[in-house]
Amino acid sequence: MMGLTFRDIMAADVTELDDAAAAFRRMSKRFGELRADYDSRVRGCLSRSYWAGVAKVQYDEVARVSSGQFGDAKEQAQNIAALLTKACDDLADRKGSLVKQVKAAEDDKMSVDADGRVTLDTTKLNEGERLARGHDPTYAAILDEEVAKWQSRIDRAVEAVNHADAAIRSTLVRAVEPPDDRAAGANGFNPDKVEYTPPGFKEARILRDYQVDPDPGGTVGYPRNWVLHAGALITGSAQSVTEREADMLDEMGINGLLDFKGIKDTAFAAANDRFTPGDKNDNHNDAFRHAYWNALMTKKYGTEWTEKFATAHEARPGNPPEREAMDLYNNEVGRRIAQEHPGASEEELADQVEKAVRKGEMVVIPKGGGRLAFSDDITSDETGDPTLPAPEDERGDGSGYADSGGSVVGEGSGS
């Protein structure tokens, strides 16, 4: 099915959904009136008669179902009205975002045609800029990159409207599908409320809620003492961890660190066996690795210790918010899987984690950053680096991305 084009969206009047919602509200009210009339003038009249026998029993059942259908129709119309109102608000917001992107592009010396194609508006360049564009390949390339960036932003805004349009359609279909046991049969009305959830709402909530304050002690080189340094060749090379991580690792001793490193190595190996590694960050390999790492730690150390350690691991100053939320969320999924399968072997846990990734129970970072996507919505080729600054960077007291941590202790470039 063809999606909406830039031209379609710009020409659309989304307030028509509000008009449709108002019509459904009027319809809901009318169905309520019809039910009251039916109950009082038909069922009520016959209930006071002397009619009796098998036919009367059969009629009473039919009348009960008919009255119920008037009530169900009232509820269905009311629910669709509420759904359309939310859909109208969501589409209006998304179209508004597209309009703002077009305006911002035009303010940045771009031209956007009726089909959403972005080009450089050379009439807005001053004489020096036009001269540089014609004679300086580097400057010309910079301008071309700006055109490509604006095109990508506008394309994403169009895509967001299409995602909402598809979600509204599927929600409306669910809203009118009667349950299989509906007494009135396949054509019965559905009184059950079906909520419209804007695409990206759950992902945005995860990005907002799955964050952790930076470790007050920052990061430290590990191991920190001579005894553990002596075992560094066995347990793995020195690495950067948060201070809270270091405190918990110190309590393990050399033998405990050997076991801990074994869990880490198992997580990495299984991830690479089941998913294309790529750069091992922000993608499905990363999602599997974090969840499986947490599942294995839960199996050995318990849920409480694992949650405390995995959370401390993400508390690196300068950790990008998308990466932090992705890892904290996927860590939680891994712990849940281990809790739900207490007697599972390592291989069985890996199978469950892989299934969760492929079914979309985990999140990854789409190209361009700034948001999250469920793991069944995009491929690994469509994942990319985060772009949002860490909150402490915005306050000017963070360390930026230079020390953003390892995907599992000591490896990779994403926490």
C-alpha positions in Angstrom: 0.0 0.0 0.0 1.4 3.4 -1.0 2.2 5.8 1.7 1.3 9.4 1.9 3.6 11.7 0.0 5.0 15.1 1.1 2.4 16.7 -1.2 -0.4 14.6 0.2 0.5 15.6 3.8 0.8 19.3 3.1 -2.5 19.4 1.3 -4.4 17.3 3.9 -6.8 18.9 6.4 -6.4 16.8 9.5 -9.2 18.6 11.3 -11.6 16.4 9.2 -10.8 13.7 11.8 -12.2 16.0 14.4 -15.4 16.3 12.3 -15.6 12.5 12.0 -15.1 12.2 15.8 -18.0 14.6 16.3 -20.2 12.6 14.0 -19.4 9.4 15.9 -20.3 11.1 19.2 -23.7 12.1 17.8 -24.0 8.5 16.5 -23.2 7.2 20.0 -25.9 9.4 21.5 -28.4 8.2 19.0 -27.7 4.5 19.6 -28.3 5.2 23.3 -31.7 6.7 22.5 -32.6 3.8 20.2 -31.8 1.3 22.9 -34.0 3.1 25.4 -36.8 3.2 22.9 -36.4 -0.5 22.0 -36.3 -1.5 25.7 -39.4 0.5 26.6 -41.5 0.3 23.5 -40.7 -3.2 22.2 -39.3 -5.4 25.0 -41.2 -3.5 27.7 -44.5 -3.8 25.8 -44.1 -7.6 25.2 -42.8 -8.2 28.7 -46.2 -7.0 30.1 -48.2 -9.2 27.7 -49.6 -12.7 28.3 -47.5 -14.3 25.6 -45.8 -17.5 26.8 -44.3 -20.6 25.4 -41.2 -21.7 23.4 -41.6 -18.8 21.0 -41.6 -16.3 23.8 -38.5 -17.8 25.3 -36.8 -17.6 21.9 -38.0 -14.0 21.4 -36.7 -13.0 24.8 -33.2 -14.2 23.9 -33.2 -12.4 20.5 -34.5 -9.2 22.2 -31.8 -9.4 24.8 -29.1 -9.7 22.2 -30.7 -6.9 20.1 -30.8 -4.6 23.1 -27.2 -5.4 23.9 -26.2 -4.6 20.3 -27.7 -1.2 20.6 -25.6 -0.7 23.7 -22.5 -2.1 22.1 -23.0 0.1 19.1 -23.2 3.1 21.4 -20.0 2.1 23.1 -18.2 1.4 19.8 -19.2 4.7 18.3 -18.0 6.5 21.5 -14.7 4.7 21.5 -14.1 5.4 17.8 -14.8 9.1 18.5 -12.2 9.2 21.3 -9.7 7.3 19.0 -10.2 9.8 16.2 -9.7 12.7 18.5 -6.4 11.4 19.6 -5.4 10.5 16.1 -6.3 14.0 14.9 -4.1 15.5 17.6 -1.2 13.2 16.8 -1.4 13.8 13.0 -1.7 17.6 13.6 1.5 17.5 15.7 3.4 15.5 13.1 2.3 17.6 10.2 3.2 20.7 12.3 6.7 19.2 12.8 7.0 18.8 9.1 5.9 22.4 8.4 8.5 23.6 11.0 11.2 21.6 9.3 10.3 23.1 5.9 10.3 26.6 7.4 13.7 26.0 9.2 15.2 24.7 6.0 14.0 27.8 4.1 15.5 30.0 6.8 18.8 28.1 6.3 19.0 29.1 2.6 17.3 26.0 1.3 14.4 25.7 -1.1 11.7 22.9 -0.7 9.5 22.2 -3.6 5.9 20.8 -3.7 7.2 17.3 -3.6 9.5 17.8 -0.6 12.7 17.9 -2.6 15.4 20.1 -0.9 17.8 22.2 -3.0 20.2 25.0 -2.1 18.5 28.4 -2.8 21.5 30.2 -4.4 19.6 33.5 -4.4 20.0 33.6 -0.7 23.8 33.3 -0.9 25.8 36.5 -0.7 28.3 37.2 -3.4 31.2 35.8 -1.4 29.3 32.6 -0.7 28.4 32.2 -4.4 32.0 32.7 -5.4 33.3 30.2 -2.8 30.7 27.7 -3.9 32.0 27.9 -7.5 35.7 27.8 -6.7 36.2 26.0 -3.4 35.3 22.2 -3.6 35.5 21.9 0.2 32.9 24.7 0.7 30.7 23.3 -2.0 30.8 19.9 -0.3 29.8 21.5 3.0 26.8 23.1 1.3 25.9 19.7 -0.3 26.0 18.1 3.1 23.6 20.7 4.5 21.2 20.0 1.7 21.4 16.3 2.4 20.8 16.9 6.2 17.7 18.9 5.5 16.4 16.4 3.1 16.9 13.6 5.7 15.0 15.7 8.3 12.1 16.3 6.0 12.0 12.7 4.9 11.9 11.6 8.5 9.1 14.0 9.2 7.1 12.5 6.3 7.9 9.0 7.5 6.6 9.9 11.0 3.2 11.0 9.5 3.0 7.7 7.5 3.8 5.7 10.7 0.9 7.4 12.4 -1.4 7.0 9.5 -0.7 3.2 9.4 -1.1 2.9 13.2 -4.5 4.8 13.0 -5.7 2.4 10.3 -4.7 -0.7 12.2 -6.3 0.6 15.5 -9.6 1.4 13.7 -9.6 -2.1 12.3 -9.2 -3.5 15.8 -11.8 -1.2 17.2 -14.6 -2.7 14.9 -13.6 -6.3 15.1 -16.1 -8.2 17.3 -14.7 -10.8 19.7 -15.1 -14.4 18.5 -17.7 -15.2 21.2 -19.9 -12.2 20.4 -23.5 -13.4 20.7 -24.6 -11.4 17.7 -22.1 -13.2 15.5 -19.4 -11.9 13.1 -21.4 -8.7 12.4 -21.8 -7.7 16.0 -20.6 -4.4 17.4 -17.5 -4.3 19.6 -17.9 -2.3 22.9 -14.3 -2.9 24.0 -12.2 0.2 24.0 -9.1 0.1 21.8 -6.6 2.8 22.6 -4.6 4.6 19.9 -1.0 4.7 20.9 1.1 7.1 18.7 4.0 5.4 17.1 7.2 6.1 19.0 5.3 6.8 22.2 6.6 3.7 24.0 10.1 4.3 22.7 10.1 7.9 23.8 9.0 6.8 27.3 11.8 4.3 27.5 14.3 7.1 26.4 12.9 9.4 29.1 12.6 6.9 32.0 15.6 4.6 31.6 18.3 7.0 32.7 20.7 6.9 35.7 22.6 9.7 37.4 26.3 9.8 36.7 28.5 8.1 39.3 29.7 10.9 41.6 33.2 9.3 41.6 33.3 9.3 37.8 35.4 6.6 36.2 38.6 4.9 37.5 41.2 2.6 36.0 40.7 -1.0 37.0 42.1 -3.0 38.7 42.9 -0.5 41.4 45.2 -2.5 43.7 48.4 -4.5 43.3 46.9 -7.9 44.1 44.3 -7.6 41.4 46.8 -6.0 39.0 48.9 -9.1 39.3 45.9 -11.1 38.0 45.1 -8.6 35.2 46.7 -10.8 32.6 44.3 -13.5 33.6 41.2 -11.5 34.2 41.6 -9.2 31.2 43.6 -6.0 30.6 43.1 -2.9 32.6 40.0 -1.0 31.8 37.9 2.1 32.7 34.9 1.5 35.0 32.7 3.6 37.3 33.8 3.9 40.9 30.7 1.9 42.0 31.6 -0.8 39.5 35.1 -0.9 40.8 33.9 -1.3 44.4 31.7 -4.3 43.5 34.4 -5.9 41.4 36.9 -5.6 44.2 34.7 -7.7 46.4 35.0 -10.6 44.0 38.7 -11.4 44.3 40.8 -12.9 41.5 38.8 -16.1 41.3 35.6 -14.2 41.2 36.9 -11.9 38.5 37.8 -15.0 36.4 34.2 -16.2 36.6 33.0 -12.7 35.9 35.2 -12.5 32.8 34.0 -15.9 31.6 30.4 -14.5 31.7 31.4 -11.5 29.7 33.3 -13.6 27.1 30.3 -15.9 26.8 28.0 -13.0 26.2 30.2 -11.5 23.5 30.7 -14.9 21.7 27.0 -15.8 21.7 26.1 -12.3 20.4 28.6 -12.6 17.5 27.3 -16.1 16.7 23.7 -15.1 16.5 23.8 -11.5 15.2 26.1 -9.6 12.7 28.6 -7.8 15.0 28.9 -4.6 12.9 30.7 -2.2 15.3 29.0 -4.0 18.2 27.2 -0.9 19.4 23.6 0.4 19.1 22.4 -2.6 17.1 20.8 -6.0 17.6 24.1 -7.6 18.5 24.5 -5.0 21.2 20.9 -5.6 22.4 21.4 -9.4 22.6 24.7 -9.0 24.3 23.5 -6.8 27.1 20.3 -8.9 27.7 22.2 -12.2 27.7 25.0 -10.8 29.9 22.3 -9.8 32.5 20.6 -13.1 32.1 23.8 -15.0 32.8 24.7 -12.7 35.8 21.2 -13.2 37.2 21.6 -16.9 36.9 24.9 -16.8 38.9 24.6 -13.8 41.2 20.9 -13.2 41.5 18.6 -10.4 40.3 19.4 -7.8 42.9 23.2 -7.9 42.6 22.9 -8.0 38.8 20.6 -5.0 38.6 22.9 -3.0 40.9 26.0 -3.8 39.0 24.5 -3.3 35.5 23.0 0.0 36.5 26.4 1.2 38.0 28.0 0.2 34.7 25.7 2.7 32.8 26.4 5.5 35.2 29.4 6.8 33.2 29.6 10.6 33.0 28.9 11.6 29.4 27.0 8.4 28.5 24.7 9.4 25.6 21.1 9.2 26.7 20.0 6.9 23.8 22.8 4.4 24.6 22.1 4.6 28.4 18.3 4.0 27.9 18.9 1.2 25.4 21.3 -0.7 27.6 19.3 -0.2 30.9 16.1 -1.4 29.1 17.7 -4.4 27.4 19.5 -5.3 30.7 16.1 -5.4 32.4 14.7 -7.7 29.7 17.6 -10.1 30.2 17.1 -10.2 33.9 13.4 -10.9 33.4 14.1 -13.7 31.0 16.4 -15.3 33.6 13.8 -15.0 36.3 11.1 -16.5 34.0 13.4 -19.5 33.2 15.2 -20.3 36.5 16.3 -23.8 35.5 17.4 -22.9 31.9 20.9 -23.7 30.7 23.1 -21.0 29.2 22.2 -22.2 25.7 18.5 -22.1 26.5 18.8 -18.6 28.0 20.5 -17.5 24.8 17.7 -18.9 22.7 15.1 -17.0 24.8 17.1 -13.8 24.5 17.5 -14.2 20.8 13.8 -14.8 20.4 13.1 -11.6 22.4 15.4 -9.6 20.1 13.7 -10.9 17.0 10.2 -10.4 18.4 10.9 -6.8 19.1 11.0 -6.9 22.9 14.3 -4.9 23.0 15.3 -1.5 21.7 18.1 -0.3 19.4 19.3 3.1 18.2 18.2 4.1 14.6 20.6 5.9 12.3 20.7 9.6 13.1 20.2 9.0 16.8 17.9 11.1 18.9 15.4 8.2 19.5 15.0 4.5 20.1 13.3 1.8 18.0 12.1 -1.6 18.9 14.3 -4.4 17.6 11.8 -5.7 15.1 11.1 -2.3 13.5 14.5 -1.8 11.9 17.4 -3.9 10.7 21.0 -3.8 12.0 21.9 -1.8 8.8 19.5 0.9 9.9 21.1 1.4 13.3 23.5 4.1 14.1 25.3 6.3 16.6 23.5 8.3 19.3 23.4 12.1 18.9 21.8 13.5 22.1 24.1 15.1 24.5 24.3 13.7 28.0 22.4 15.8 30.6 25.6 16.6 32.5 27.1 17.8 29.3 24.3 20.3 28.8 25.0 21.6 32.3 28.7 21.9 31.5 29.9 19.4 34.1 30.3 16.2 32.2 33.1 14.7 30.3 31.5 14.3 26.9 31.6 11.2 24.8 35.3 10.6 25.0 34.9 8.2 27.9 31.5 6.8 27.2 32.2 3.3 28.4 32.2 -0.3 27.2 29.3 -2.4 26.0 30.3 -5.0 28.6 33.1 -4.2 30.9 36.2 -3.1 29.0 35.1 -3.6 25.4 33.4 -1.6 22.7 32.7 2.1 22.6 29.1 2.2 23.9 28.0 1.5 27.4 
